[in-house]
């Protein structure tokens, strides 16, 4: 039976998201705190508490603090026009970077942000002076957690892993599942339950033709 959905890989760790990926669609809707640097007309319809209403063309005043989905913040951000500035979410600020550098394994990443690595990578789009520190923190956090994730996936055969997986970011969950599939495949092979290797149809047909030629 064919699968109803074939998973499309995320592109969030690159320059742009993959809009055919459900993971990236969900990630791009996470909220990002911003501050408007100029009055923004017509956007106030979505933020009535910040706008002056229909009399002002639903304009959001300069200096307003908003939380916009990532995709909208990226669309409005422009270094030349300075439409808005971005405030880093707290988990990417210096205080939390210090926690990650001390021991990244103690943090419940899924609670802090289910797309921690992908969302953090997209923050680099906004040219913050802290971009270098953010990217280094993301890399070191991943390195610090990777070994434990893979060790756990290889030593949890037929065990309940829900408590462990609940603390992982979505990308880490994918890695854990890959490790589990590899372990399950190895266990099946070791027990002789792996699929049998068979000759391809091309080889079988060649043997039949060769046997027929020999008889003639």
C-alpha positions as CSV (number, residue, x, y, z in Angstrom):
1,X,0.0,0.0,0.0
2,X,1.4,3.4,-1.0
3,X,1.9,6.1,1.7
4,X,-0.6,8.9,1.9
5,X,2.2,11.4,2.5
6,X,5.9,11.3,1.4
7,X,7.9,13.5,3.8
8,X,9.6,16.4,2.2
9,X,12.9,17.4,3.8
10,X,13.2,20.7,5.6
11,X,15.3,23.5,4.0
12,X,15.2,25.7,7.1
13,X,18.9,25.1,7.9
14,X,19.7,26.7,4.5
15,X,19.1,30.1,3.2
16,X,15.3,29.6,2.6
17,X,12.6,27.2,3.8
18,X,11.2,24.5,1.6
19,X,7.5,25.4,1.3
20,X,6.6,21.8,0.3
21,X,7.8,20.7,3.8
22,X,5.2,20.6,6.5
23,X,8.0,21.1,9.1
24,X,9.0,24.3,7.4
25,X,5.4,25.5,7.1
26,X,4.9,25.1,10.8
27,X,8.2,26.6,11.6
28,X,7.6,29.7,9.5
29,X,4.4,30.4,11.5
30,X,6.3,30.7,14.8
31,X,6.1,34.3,16.2
32,X,9.0,36.7,16.2
33,X,9.1,39.9,18.3
34,X,9.7,43.0,16.2
35,X,9.5,46.8,16.5
36,X,8.2,49.0,13.7
37,X,10.7,51.6,12.5
38,X,8.2,53.5,10.3
39,X,4.4,53.7,10.3
40,X,3.0,50.7,8.4
41,X,-0.4,51.3,6.7
42,X,-3.2,48.6,6.4
43,X,-1.4,46.1,8.7
44,X,-3.4,47.4,11.7
45,X,-6.4,45.4,10.6
46,X,-4.6,42.4,12.1
47,X,-3.5,44.3,15.2
48,X,-6.5,46.5,16.1
49,X,-5.0,47.3,19.6
50,X,-2.0,48.8,17.9
51,X,-3.6,50.8,15.1
52,X,-5.6,54.0,15.0
53,X,-8.5,52.2,13.3
54,X,-10.1,52.8,9.9
55,X,-9.7,56.6,10.3
56,X,-6.0,56.2,10.0
57,X,-6.1,53.6,7.2
58,X,-5.4,50.9,9.9
59,X,-1.8,52.2,10.2
60,X,0.5,50.8,12.8
61,X,2.5,53.7,14.4
62,X,6.3,53.8,14.4
63,X,7.8,52.2,17.5
64,X,5.0,49.6,18.0
65,X,6.1,46.3,19.4
66,X,4.5,43.3,17.6
67,X,4.8,39.6,17.3
68,X,4.8,38.6,13.6
69,X,5.0,35.1,12.1
70,X,8.5,34.5,10.8
71,X,7.4,34.5,7.1
72,X,5.8,38.0,7.4
73,X,8.8,39.4,9.4
74,X,11.2,38.2,6.6
75,X,9.0,39.7,4.0
76,X,8.9,43.1,5.6
77,X,12.5,43.2,6.7
78,X,14.7,45.5,4.6
79,X,18.1,46.8,5.7
80,X,17.8,49.8,3.4
81,X,14.3,51.0,4.3
82,X,14.4,49.9,7.9
83,X,10.7,49.0,8.0
84,X,11.2,47.0,11.2
85,X,13.8,45.7,13.6
86,X,13.9,42.3,15.2
87,X,14.2,41.5,18.9
88,X,15.9,38.1,19.5
89,X,13.7,35.5,21.2
90,X,15.0,34.9,24.7
91,X,16.3,31.4,23.9
92,X,18.8,32.8,21.4
93,X,20.0,35.6,23.7
94,X,23.3,35.6,25.5
95,X,21.8,34.3,28.8
96,X,20.5,31.1,27.2
97,X,23.6,30.8,25.0
98,X,25.6,30.6,28.2
99,X,23.4,27.7,29.5
100,X,23.8,25.8,26.2
101,X,27.6,26.2,26.4
102,X,27.6,24.9,29.9
103,X,25.5,21.8,29.3
104,X,23.1,21.7,26.3
105,X,21.7,18.3,27.3
106,X,19.8,19.7,30.3
107,X,17.5,21.9,28.2
108,X,14.1,20.8,27.1
109,X,14.4,22.2,23.5
110,X,10.9,21.2,22.4
111,X,9.4,23.2,25.2
112,X,11.5,26.2,24.4
113,X,10.9,26.0,20.7
114,X,10.0,22.9,18.7
115,X,12.0,24.1,15.7
116,X,15.0,25.4,17.6
117,X,17.7,24.8,15.0
118,X,15.6,25.7,11.9
119,X,14.1,28.9,13.5
120,X,17.5,29.9,14.8
121,X,19.1,29.5,11.4
122,X,16.4,31.7,9.8
123,X,17.2,34.4,12.4
124,X,20.5,34.9,10.6
125,X,18.5,36.5,7.7
126,X,18.0,39.6,9.8
127,X,21.7,40.7,10.0
128,X,21.9,41.0,13.8
129,X,25.3,41.9,15.3
130,X,24.9,38.7,17.3
131,X,24.6,36.5,14.3
132,X,28.1,35.0,14.6
133,X,27.4,34.1,18.3
134,X,24.0,32.6,17.4
135,X,25.3,30.4,14.6
136,X,28.2,29.2,16.8
137,X,25.8,28.5,19.7
138,X,23.5,26.5,17.3
139,X,26.4,24.4,16.1
140,X,27.9,23.7,19.5
141,X,24.4,22.9,20.9
142,X,23.8,20.3,18.2
143,X,27.3,18.8,18.6
144,X,26.8,18.6,22.4
145,X,23.4,16.8,22.1
146,X,24.0,14.7,19.0
147,X,26.0,11.9,20.7
148,X,23.6,11.4,23.5
149,X,20.6,11.3,21.1
150,X,22.2,8.7,18.9
151,X,23.5,6.6,21.9
152,X,20.0,6.7,23.3
153,X,18.4,5.6,20.0
154,X,20.8,2.7,19.8
155,X,20.2,1.5,23.4
156,X,16.4,1.7,23.5
157,X,15.3,-1.4,21.6
158,X,11.6,-2.2,22.3
159,X,11.6,0.4,25.2
160,X,9.4,3.3,25.9
161,X,11.3,6.4,24.6
162,X,8.4,8.9,24.9
163,X,10.0,10.8,27.9
164,X,13.3,11.2,26.1
165,X,11.8,12.2,22.7
166,X,9.5,14.7,24.4
167,X,12.6,16.9,25.2
168,X,13.9,16.9,21.6
169,X,13.6,19.5,18.9
170,X,11.9,18.4,15.7
171,X,15.1,17.9,13.8
172,X,16.6,15.9,16.7
173,X,13.4,13.7,16.8
174,X,14.1,12.9,13.1
175,X,17.6,11.9,13.9
176,X,16.4,9.7,16.9
177,X,13.9,8.0,14.6
178,X,16.6,7.3,12.0
179,X,18.8,5.7,14.7
180,X,15.8,3.6,15.9
181,X,15.1,2.4,12.4
182,X,18.8,1.5,11.9
183,X,18.8,-0.5,15.2
184,X,15.5,-2.3,14.2
185,X,16.9,-3.2,10.8
186,X,20.1,-4.6,12.4
187,X,18.1,-6.6,14.9
188,X,16.0,-8.1,12.1
189,X,19.2,-8.9,10.1
190,X,20.8,-10.5,13.1
191,X,17.8,-12.7,13.7
192,X,17.6,-13.7,10.0
193,X,14.4,-11.8,9.4
194,X,15.9,-9.4,6.8
195,X,14.6,-9.5,3.3
196,X,16.2,-12.1,1.1
197,X,18.5,-10.9,-1.7
198,X,17.2,-12.1,-5.0
199,X,18.5,-11.8,-8.5
200,X,17.0,-9.1,-10.6
201,X,14.6,-9.8,-13.5
202,X,17.3,-8.8,-16.0
203,X,19.7,-11.5,-14.7
204,X,17.0,-14.1,-14.6
205,X,15.9,-13.4,-18.1
206,X,19.5,-13.5,-19.3
207,X,20.0,-17.0,-17.7
208,X,16.8,-18.2,-19.4
209,X,17.9,-17.0,-22.8
210,X,21.4,-18.5,-22.3
211,X,19.8,-21.9,-21.3
212,X,17.5,-21.8,-24.3
213,X,20.5,-21.1,-26.6
214,X,22.4,-24.0,-25.2
215,X,19.5,-26.4,-25.8
216,X,19.2,-25.3,-29.4
